[in-house]
Amino acid sequence: MSKLLQAHIALFLVALIYGANYTIAKDVMGQGYLNPIPFILLRVSAGGMLFALFHRLWVREKVDREDWPRLILCSLLGVALNQCFFFAGLNWTTPINASLIMTTTPILVLIASSFYIGERITPIKIVGIILGATGAGLLIAYGERVSFGTKSWLGDLMVFMNACFYGLYLVIVKKLMAKYHPITVVKWAFLFGWIFVFPFGIEGVIHTEWSTFPVSIWIAVAYVLICTTFLAYLFNAFALSVVNPSIVSIYIYLQPLLATLIALLVGSDHLSSIKIIAAVLIFIGVYLVSFVQKQPQAGK
């Protein structure tokens, strides 16, 4: 199996993980079990320990001194600010709003990539992003209530800021992924992220009533720590070492589609013509950005 195919499989798994995360993470915070910042501290702590363990056992790679500033910036954007703004925003808005706003990420990534790593903004990529965004928007909004009222505007703004931070992270971290093993990069990103988040989250962790957590909430927390944090960052890091940031970001459009497919499989949703059209638009968009006009690998 080629590395390119492995990268696309990894990105598909990331979309699947994140597709379920909107609702799972919202349940934990929405029911008052964990506040956003303490939850993020748990995420970066778990991610840092797991990546450090894997790095110690299998990689043991050192980072050159000149790369530390870029690595710290990636940690700030891709771990601390990205996660804090997303979880805080999700706590104030709805999963539907959040997933809709996140569809701006591929556009932000394409613009940033053109400035930072010289990725060409081709007409094919623009068409692919527009088709993917249209499909994702149809899927999210059809039959649901998208609310941009006074109660959710702050959460919506936070989720948009998270999309900006995440987009910049994907672009800036690309050169590090081309130079180092993905686990090396993500290990240090999480360890520095822990330093950023710890002062703001430790009090909340100490005062959390852990004994009140039912089994379902513990399972949800475990999903966020292991799947959404460790596995998603690991798969994304590997993919970024192979493909351009715009290809990584376009898979965001698959998240609402996969969430819908899961709902169909468990019988909590039904198939409709709108959903079929949305799925076709998303897959065409991903294909145009990912497979048409192969882009040169930046940093190689």
Secondary structure, 3 states (H helix, E strand, C coil): CCHHHHHHHHHHHHHHHHHHHHHHHHHHHHCCCCCHHHHHHHHHHHHHHHHHHHHHHHHCCCCCHHHHHHHHHHHHHHHHHHHHHHHHHHHHCCHHHHHHHHHHHHHHHHHHHHHHCCCCCCHHHHHHHHHHHHHHHHHHHCCCCCCCCCCCHHHHHHHHHHHHHHHHHHHHCHHHHHHCCHHHHHHHHHHHHHHHHHHHHHHHHHCCCHHHCCHHHHHHHHHHHHHHHHHHHHHHHHHHCCCCHHHHHHHHHHHHHHHHHHHHHCCCCCCCHHHHHHHHHHHHHHHHHHCCCCCCCCCC
